Structure formats: structure tokens, C-alpha cells
Amino acid sequence: MPILRTVWRRRALINLQVWAVGERVHARLADAGLPLLGLFNVPNSVQAITPLVGQI
């Protein structure tokens, strides 16, 4: 079960779920202490963008 960080913002309880696209972004978000649920690879061509968006 993924670890979720609970954040209070304007009296609303928010479960923060973060997915990163790219290893560099993933590393920076992890360094910032965000609760990362997963990592998507950066598309290597324009044609690969639509399938990635479909996965997300």
C-alpha cells in the first residue's frame, strides 16, 4: 500500500499522490520529501507522447 502524505489546505484534507515523468524530476521530488507513487519514462519521440498521456 503506498504511503500518502496528508496535507491540510484551507480546511480541506488532501491526500497527496505524486507521479513523476523522468528520472531527474523523480529524484528532485524525492529530495524535496514528496510521497512519490511511481515513475513514468520520458517519451523518446513525439509519437510516444499520446500513449504516455493515456497511461497517466
C-alpha atoms as a printed R data frame, in Angstrom:
   type eleno elety resid chain resno      x      y       z
1  ATOM     1    CA   MET     A     1  0.000  0.000   0.000
2  ATOM     2    CA   PRO     A     2  1.506  3.372  -0.975
3  ATOM     3    CA   ILE     A     3  2.401  5.885   1.654
4  ATOM     4    CA   LEU     A     4  0.300  9.035   1.364
5  ATOM     5    CA   ARG     A     5  1.105 12.381   2.901
6  ATOM     6    CA   THR     A     6 -1.876 14.122   4.392
7  ATOM     7    CA   VAL     A     7 -1.937 17.882   3.875
8  ATOM     8    CA   TRP     A     8 -4.291 20.452   5.355
9  ATOM     9    CA   ARG     A     9 -5.114 23.234   2.928
10 ATOM    10    CA   ARG     A    10 -7.948 25.678   3.547
11 ATOM    11    CA   ARG     A    11 -9.719 23.294   5.908
12 ATOM    12    CA   ALA     A    12 -9.775 20.534   3.294
13 ATOM    13    CA   LEU     A    13 -7.955 17.279   3.861
14 ATOM    14    CA   ILE     A    14 -5.926 16.331   0.789
15 ATOM    15    CA   ASN     A    15 -4.124 13.046   0.150
16 ATOM    16    CA   LEU     A    16 -1.124 13.963  -1.944
17 ATOM    17    CA   GLN     A    17 -0.238 11.400  -4.619
18 ATOM    18    CA   VAL     A    18  2.711 12.314  -6.852
19 ATOM    19    CA   TRP     A    19  3.856 10.551 -10.022
20 ATOM    20    CA   ALA     A    20  6.973 11.786 -11.807
21 ATOM    21    CA   VAL     A    21  7.748 11.828 -15.518
22 ATOM    22    CA   GLY     A    22 11.500 11.385 -15.877
23 ATOM    23    CA   GLU     A    23 14.246 10.244 -13.545
24 ATOM    24    CA   ARG     A    24 15.604 13.749 -12.888
25 ATOM    25    CA   VAL     A    25 12.190 15.036 -11.821
26 ATOM    26    CA   HIS     A    26 11.683 11.915  -9.711
27 ATOM    27    CA   ALA     A    27 14.996 12.476  -7.916
28 ATOM    28    CA   ARG     A    28 14.281 16.146  -7.232
29 ATOM    29    CA   LEU     A    29 10.792 15.449  -5.893
30 ATOM    30    CA   ALA     A    30 12.179 12.677  -3.686
31 ATOM    31    CA   ASP     A    31 14.827 15.076  -2.361
32 ATOM    32    CA   ALA     A    32 12.020 17.510  -1.550
33 ATOM    33    CA   GLY     A    33 10.353 14.816   0.550
34 ATOM    34    CA   LEU     A    34  7.246 14.336  -1.563
35 ATOM    35    CA   PRO     A    35  5.460 10.968  -1.391
36 ATOM    36    CA   LEU     A    36  6.180  9.512  -4.830
37 ATOM    37    CA   LEU     A    37  3.938  6.725  -6.052
38 ATOM    38    CA   GLY     A    38  5.700  5.996  -9.305
39 ATOM    39    CA   LEU     A    39  7.801  6.979 -12.269
40 ATOM    40    CA   PHE     A    40  6.945  7.269 -15.944
41 ATOM    41    CA   ASN     A    41  9.719  7.258 -18.550
42 ATOM    42    CA   VAL     A    42 10.147 10.363 -20.679
43 ATOM    43    CA   PRO     A    43  8.820  9.759 -24.195
44 ATOM    44    CA   ASN     A    44 11.624  9.357 -26.745
45 ATOM    45    CA   SER     A    45  9.561 10.654 -29.685
46 ATOM    46    CA   VAL     A    46  6.591 12.873 -30.414
47 ATOM    47    CA   GLN     A    47  4.544  9.792 -31.333
48 ATOM    48    CA   ALA     A    48  5.151  8.345 -27.844
49 ATOM    49    CA   ILE     A    49  3.541 11.306 -26.039
50 ATOM    50    CA   THR     A    50 -0.089 10.287 -26.675
51 ATOM    51    CA   PRO     A    51  0.334  6.754 -25.299
52 ATOM    52    CA   LEU     A    52  2.058  8.191 -22.201
53 ATOM    53    CA   VAL     A    53 -0.835 10.596 -21.623
54 ATOM    54    CA   GLY     A    54 -3.169  7.632 -21.976
55 ATOM    55    CA   GLN     A    55 -1.263  5.782 -19.248
56 ATOM    56    CA   ILE     A    56 -1.375  8.757 -16.915
